[in-house]
Amino acid sequence: MPVTRKTIQIKKSHEGLLHKELNVPMEQPIPAAKLEQALHSSDPAERKRAQFAENARHFHHPKKGI
């Protein structure tokens, strides 16, 4: 039986919102210091996005170009 990978579905309208909130261009990764600040934000939606980003850093990401 083949192994199927589950992907995380993010709405197109939600993609890049954390980058916009933290004023980081989409081409660049979010610096750890800014991510840490966002984890302690007063905005619950920003905290949720920051927590997801922190968790996603530990996901297994496939190598690019393969």
C-alpha positions, 0 to 999 in steps of 0.5 A: 500500500503506497504512503500518501502524504497529507498536506496542510491546506491554507486558504489563499486569502490567509497565505502570507498574513504573518509576513504582512503583519511582521513587515517581512517580505515573502521571499525571506524567512521570518527572523526568530526574534520577530517570531518570538515577539509575535508569539507574545502579541496581544492579537490572538490571530497573530499569536495563532499564526506565529505558533503555527509558524513556530511548529512548522519550522520543525516539520520535515521539509523536502529538499528543493530541486528534487 
